[in-house]
Amino acid sequence: MLALRLTRAAHPAVQLRRVLVATASAGTGFLLLSALGHALGHPDPSASALRLAWCGVPLAATVYFAVGVAHTDPGTRPRPGLSAIGLGPARLMAVSAATTALSCLLGSVLALLVFLHLRGDLTGMPFDGAGTDFLSPGQPLPLPAALTLLALVPLSASAAVAVALRPREPVAGAARAVPAYGRFGAYRRTAVRETFGAYGRFGKQLGAAARGRRTPGPAPEPAPDGSAEGAPGTPADAAPDAPPAVPLTPPSGLPWGIAVLAVGLAVEAFASRAGGGGTPGDRPSALLGLALTAMGLALAGPGLTHLCGRLLQAVRPGALRLLAGRVLMTEATRIGRPLGVVCAVMSAAYAMASLHDREDTSAGPLVALGVLLVTGCTVATLLTAAVEARQAHAGTTAALRRLGAATGTLRRAAALRAGALLALFGPLTLVVAQLSAWPLAG
């Protein structure tokens, strides 16, 4: 009941994202039912098994999109005071998983209704029976098998959301970030204790004050009641929306991504010696190389985004390039991973076009639906990650505006970030797509 109430009371933008998850679930469920219908009408089990295996790609894209939407759901985000009424992190994680399951279940029911309608089981055969190769209208539909296939999307999405949003315990031995009060009521974030008499030692606090003046700190945030921060009893550095620290080291996936990408291209080049053409199912080594290439791009995405942020700040940067580059470095993992997945999908789709037999049009609508689902889910996940990054930096943006930053400057910084990412990932995607399609088509 709590999940239903949170679903009904959500913002229209949140409702739109949930509707998109339900739509993706409906498309994936229809593809799964189409594989079942093809198995009912064709005695060859290998072709039906291959169709069912290809449904794993839209299923993974749908689950990935559902996890991205769950990350940006403000109704299930842990907030102070909710644990007192029984809504701790574990309970909110369960509510988010239940909300995702409801959205995907709605899409699965819609897919079943559309599939039964196209088979003619509800109102008669539409379209004069055209395109019924994957429907098998003359065969009875096994309901347990259909329900099992339709349950894959809700169960997989809810399980993935539960794993992604599970409460994480602090690492043993790590420095605590919990605020603590030091000597004489001083507010500090470190657990380092001072020796006796160190506070009054000549020059110690003077040097610390000078270092504080040289290092710009976070702008004070307004209190919930509208009063200014820094009131008595409220430390100035305890603002919850302080700008995040910029990571100096790039994400660790860049070397692994480059290595996997090189191995994938080598496997595709080796597969081209067996001869070009044919269906994708006849060339498993080519598909393996294509999968490794896509995985390499996805792994290298965060590292390339971090590198793009560093390049923006090179050679005497101004305030605009500094702001854009530091945001890219901070959000390298959150934005870079879905961006790498989008590049992987684009390059794989271009390479698969060279593998696909254009004379075989029996599965044309299903192939188009699958490509649309995978592309749409990955692009929507990237946009959702951008929304999540904007929500994470809402306090920083508000602080910059209070300091006098113009709205046009912030918009130019966002446009500069988008242009830099496009300038780096666009040619990279084209090059990888050409290198993948060249040996496969030959």
C-alpha positions in Angstrom: 0.0 0.0 0.0 2.8 2.4 0.7 4.3 1.8 -2.7 1.0 2.5 -4.3 0.5 5.8 -2.3 4.0 7.0 -3.2 3.4 6.1 -6.9 0.1 8.1 -7.0 1.6 11.1 -5.2 4.7 11.4 -7.3 5.7 14.4 -9.5 4.5 14.3 -13.1 8.1 13.9 -14.3 8.6 10.9 -12.0 5.3 9.4 -13.3 6.5 9.9 -16.9 9.7 8.0 -16.2 7.7 5.2 -14.6 5.4 5.1 -17.7 8.5 4.8 -19.8 9.7 1.8 -17.7 6.2 0.2 -18.2 6.5 0.8 -21.9 9.9 -0.8 -22.1 8.7 -3.7 -20.1 5.7 -4.2 -22.5 8.0 -4.2 -25.5 10.4 -6.8 -23.9 7.5 -8.9 -22.8 6.1 -8.9 -26.3 9.4 -10.0 -27.7 9.5 -12.9 -25.2 6.0 -14.0 -26.1 6.9 -13.8 -29.8 9.8 -16.2 -29.2 7.3 -18.5 -27.5 4.9 -18.2 -30.4 7.7 -19.0 -32.9 8.5 -22.1 -30.9 4.9 -23.3 -31.0 4.7 -23.0 -34.8 8.1 -24.3 -35.8 9.5 -27.7 -35.0 13.2 -26.6 -35.1 14.1 -25.7 -31.5 17.5 -24.1 -32.4 15.9 -21.2 -34.2 13.4 -20.5 -31.4 16.2 -20.8 -28.8 18.2 -18.3 -30.7 15.3 -15.9 -30.8 14.8 -16.3 -27.1 18.5 -15.7 -26.5 18.4 -12.5 -28.5 15.6 -11.3 -26.1 18.3 -11.1 -23.4 19.6 -7.8 -24.8 16.3 -5.9 -24.6 15.7 -7.5 -21.2 19.1 -6.2 -19.9 18.4 -2.8 -21.4 15.0 -2.6 -19.7 16.5 -3.6 -16.3 19.3 -1.1 -16.7 16.7 1.6 -17.4 14.6 0.6 -14.4 17.6 0.9 -12.1 18.4 4.3 -13.4 14.8 5.5 -12.9 14.8 4.1 -9.3 18.0 6.1 -8.6 16.2 9.4 -9.4 13.0 8.7 -7.6 12.7 11.4 -4.9 9.9 9.5 -3.0 12.1 6.6 -2.0 15.3 8.6 -1.2 16.5 8.3 2.4 15.9 11.5 4.4 16.5 12.5 8.1 13.7 11.6 10.4 12.1 8.8 8.3 13.7 6.1 10.4 11.6 7.2 13.4 8.4 6.2 11.6 9.8 2.9 10.3 11.0 4.2 6.9 14.7 3.5 7.1 17.0 2.8 4.2 16.1 -0.9 4.0 12.3 -0.1 4.0 12.8 2.6 1.3 14.8 0.1 -0.8 11.9 -2.4 -0.5 9.4 0.3 -1.5 11.5 1.3 -4.5 11.8 -2.4 -5.6 8.0 -2.8 -5.2 7.3 0.4 -7.2 9.6 -0.9 -10.0 7.9 -4.3 -9.9 4.5 -2.6 -10.2 5.6 -0.6 -13.3 7.1 -3.6 -15.0 4.1 -5.8 -14.1 1.8 -3.2 -15.8 3.9 -3.4 -18.9 3.8 -7.2 -18.9 0.1 -7.3 -18.7 -0.2 -4.9 -21.6 2.2 -7.1 -23.6 0.0 -10.1 -22.9 -3.1 -8.3 -24.0 -1.5 -7.1 -27.2 -0.1 -10.5 -28.0 -3.5 -12.2 -27.5 -5.2 -9.6 -29.6 -2.8 -10.1 -32.5 -3.3 -13.9 -32.2 -7.1 -13.4 -32.5 -7.8 -14.9 -29.1 -9.8 -11.8 -27.9 -11.6 -10.1 -30.8 -10.7 -12.1 -33.9 -7.6 -12.0 -36.2 -6.6 -8.4 -37.0 -4.9 -7.3 -40.3 -6.4 -10.3 -42.1 -3.9 -12.6 -40.5 -0.8 -10.9 -42.0 2.5 -11.4 -40.3 1.5 -14.3 -38.1 4.7 -16.2 -38.4 5.7 -15.5 -34.7 2.1 -15.7 -33.3 1.1 -19.3 -34.2 -2.7 -18.5 -34.0 -3.7 -22.1 -34.7 -1.8 -23.4 -31.7 -3.0 -23.2 -28.1 -0.9 -20.9 -26.0 0.6 -22.6 -22.9 -0.4 -20.2 -20.1 2.3 -21.3 -17.6 5.1 -20.8 -20.1 3.7 -17.4 -21.1 3.4 -16.2 -17.4 6.9 -17.5 -16.7 8.3 -15.4 -19.5 6.3 -12.4 -18.6 7.5 -12.6 -15.0 11.2 -12.3 -16.0 11.1 -8.5 -16.5 9.4 -7.6 -13.1 11.5 -10.0 -11.1 14.8 -9.1 -12.7 14.1 -5.3 -12.5 13.0 -5.4 -8.8 15.9 -7.6 -7.9 18.4 -5.3 -9.7 16.9 -2.2 -7.9 17.1 -4.0 -4.5 20.8 -4.8 -5.1 21.6 -1.3 -6.4 19.8 0.6 -3.6 20.7 -1.8 -0.7 21.9 -0.1 2.5 25.7 -0.2 2.6 27.7 -0.5 5.8 30.7 1.8 6.2 34.1 0.2 5.4 35.9 -1.1 8.5 38.9 1.1 9.3 37.8 4.0 7.1 37.8 7.5 8.5 34.4 8.5 9.6 32.7 11.5 8.0 30.4 11.9 10.9 30.6 15.4 12.4 32.1 15.6 15.8 32.6 18.4 18.3 36.2 19.0 19.4 37.8 21.0 22.2 36.1 24.2 23.3 33.1 23.4 21.1 35.2 23.5 18.0 33.5 21.7 15.0 35.6 19.3 13.0 35.1 16.4 10.7 38.3 14.5 11.3 38.9 12.0 14.1 42.4 13.2 14.8 42.9 14.2 18.4 45.1 17.1 19.4 47.7 16.9 22.1 47.4 18.8 25.3 48.3 22.4 24.9 48.3 22.2 21.1 45.3 24.5 20.9 47.1 27.4 22.6 50.5 26.9 20.9 51.7 30.1 19.4 51.1 30.3 15.6 49.2 27.0 15.2 45.7 28.4 14.9 47.0 31.5 13.1 48.4 29.3 10.4 45.3 27.3 10.2 43.2 30.4 9.8 45.5 31.6 7.0 45.2 28.3 5.2 41.4 28.6 5.6 41.5 32.0 3.9 43.6 30.7 1.0 41.3 27.7 0.5 37.8 28.7 -0.6 35.2 26.8 1.4 31.6 25.9 0.5 29.0 28.6 0.4 26.7 28.6 3.4 23.3 27.1 2.8 20.0 28.6 4.0 18.3 26.9 6.9 14.9 25.2 6.3 13.1 28.1 8.0 14.7 30.6 5.7 17.3 32.0 8.1 20.9 32.3 7.2 23.4 29.6 8.0 25.9 30.1 10.7 23.4 30.8 13.5 24.4 30.0 17.1 24.7 26.2 17.5 24.9 25.5 13.8 28.4 25.1 12.4 29.2 26.8 9.2 30.8 23.8 7.6 28.0 21.5 8.3 26.0 22.5 5.2 24.5 19.4 3.7 24.7 20.7 0.1 28.4 21.5 0.1 30.1 21.1 -3.3 31.6 17.7 -3.7 35.3 17.0 -3.7 36.8 16.6 -7.2 38.4 13.2 -7.6 42.0 13.5 -8.7 42.4 9.9 -9.9 40.4 8.7 -12.9 38.1 5.7 -12.5 39.9 2.4 -12.6 37.9 1.0 -15.6 39.7 2.8 -18.4 42.7 0.4 -18.8 40.4 -2.6 -18.6 38.0 -1.0 -21.1 40.7 -0.4 -23.6 42.1 -3.9 -23.2 38.6 -5.5 -23.7 37.9 -3.3 -26.7 41.2 -4.3 -28.3 40.5 -8.0 -27.7 37.0 -7.6 -29.1 38.3 -6.0 -32.3 40.9 -8.8 -32.6 38.3 -11.5 -32.3 36.1 -9.8 -34.9 39.1 -9.6 -37.3 39.8 -13.3 -36.6 36.2 -14.2 -37.3 36.3 -12.4 -40.7 38.7 -15.1 -42.0 35.8 -17.6 -41.9 34.0 -15.6 -44.6 31.5 -12.8 -44.5 27.8 -12.8 -44.9 25.3 -15.3 -43.3 23.1 -14.9 -40.4 24.3 -13.8 -37.0 23.5 -17.2 -35.5 26.0 -18.9 -38.0 28.9 -16.8 -36.7 29.2 -17.1 -32.9 32.8 -15.8 -32.9 31.8 -12.6 -34.6 29.0 -12.1 -32.0 31.5 -12.7 -29.2 33.9 -10.1 -30.6 31.0 -7.7 -31.0 30.0 -8.3 -27.4 33.5 -7.7 -26.1 33.8 -4.5 -28.1 30.6 -3.2 -26.6 31.7 -4.2 -23.1 35.0 -2.4 -23.6 33.3 0.8 -24.5 31.0 0.6 -21.5 33.9 0.0 -19.2 35.9 2.8 -20.6 33.1 5.4 -20.4 33.8 6.7 -16.9 37.5 7.0 -17.5 37.0 8.8 -20.8 34.5 11.2 -19.2 37.1 12.0 -16.4 39.7 12.5 -19.1 37.4 14.9 -21.0 37.0 16.9 -17.8 40.8 17.2 -17.5 41.2 18.3 -21.1 38.7 21.0 -20.6 40.8 22.5 -17.8 44.1 22.3 -19.7 46.1 25.3 -21.0 45.1 28.3 -18.8 41.4 27.7 -18.2 39.0 30.3 -17.3 36.1 30.1 -14.9 33.8 28.6 -17.4 36.1 25.8 -18.4 37.1 25.2 -14.8 33.4 24.8 -13.8 32.6 22.5 -16.7 35.7 20.4 -16.3 35.3 19.9 -12.6 31.7 18.8 -12.9 32.7 16.3 -15.5 35.4 14.9 -13.3 33.1 14.7 -10.3 30.3 13.0 -12.3 32.5 10.8 -14.3 31.1 7.5 -13.0 27.5 8.6 -12.9 27.4 10.0 -16.4 30.3 8.1 -18.1 28.9 4.6 -17.5 25.5 5.2 -19.3 27.3 7.3 -22.0 29.7 4.4 -22.6 26.7 2.0 -22.9 25.0 4.3 -25.4 28.2 4.4 -27.5 28.4 0.6 -27.3 24.8 0.2 -28.4 25.3 2.6 -31.3 28.4 0.9 -32.6 26.9 -2.6 -32.1 23.8 -1.6 -34.0 25.9 -0.3 -36.9 27.9 -3.5 -37.0 24.8 -5.7 -36.7 23.4 -4.0 -39.8 26.3 -5.5 -41.8 25.7 -8.9 -40.4 21.9 -8.9 -41.0 20.6 -10.7 -44.1 18.5 -8.1 -45.8 16.7 -10.7 -47.9 15.3 -12.3 -44.8 12.3 -10.1 -43.8 10.4 -12.6 -41.7 11.6 -11.1 -38.4 11.8 -7.5 -39.6 9.2 -6.0 -37.2 10.7 -7.8 -34.2 14.2 -6.8 -35.1 13.0 -3.1 -35.4 11.2 -3.4 -32.1 14.3 -4.8 -30.4 16.6 -2.2 -31.8 14.2 0.6 -30.8 13.9 -0.9 -27.3 17.6 -1.2 -26.7 18.4 2.2 -28.1 15.6 4.0 -26.4 16.3 2.4 -23.0 20.0 3.3 -23.1 19.4 6.9 -24.3 16.7 7.3 -21.6 19.1 5.9 -19.0 21.7 8.5 -20.0 19.1 11.3 -19.7 18.0 10.0 -16.4 21.6 10.0 -15.2 21.9 13.6 -16.3 18.8 14.4 -14.2 20.3 12.6 -11.2 23.5 14.6 -11.6 21.5 17.8 -11.7 19.7 16.8 -8.5 23.0 16.0 -6.8 24.5 19.4 -7.6 21.3 21.4 -6.9 22.9 22.8 -3.7 26.1 23.8 -5.5 24.1 25.5 -8.2 22.1 27.4 -5.7 25.3 28.5 -3.9 26.8 29.7 -7.1 23.7 31.8 -7.9 23.8 33.4 -4.4 27.4 34.3 -5.0 26.4 36.2 -8.2 26.9 33.6 -11.0 24.6 34.4 -13.9 22.1 31.8 -15.2 23.6 32.2 -18.6 27.0 31.2 -17.3 25.7 28.0 -15.8 23.9 27.2 -19.0 27.1 27.8 -21.1 29.0 25.5 -18.7 26.4 22.8 -19.3 26.5 23.3 -23.0 30.3 23.2 -22.9 30.2 19.9 -21.1 27.7 18.4 -23.6 29.8 19.6 -26.5 33.1 18.2 -25.1 31.5 14.8 -24.5 30.0 14.8 -28.0 33.4 15.8 -29.5 35.1 12.9 -27.7 32.5 10.1 -27.8 31.1 10.8 -31.2 34.2 10.2 -33.3 35.1 7.3 -31.0 31.8 5.6 -31.6 32.1 6.0 -35.4 35.7 4.7 -35.4 34.7 1.6 -33.3 31.6 1.0 -35.4 33.7 1.1 -38.7 36.4 -1.2 -37.2 33.7 -3.6 -36.1 31.7 -3.6 -39.3 34.7 -3.8 -41.7 35.8 -7.3 -40.8 32.3 -8.7 -40.2 31.0 -7.5 -43.6 34.0 -8.9 -45.4 
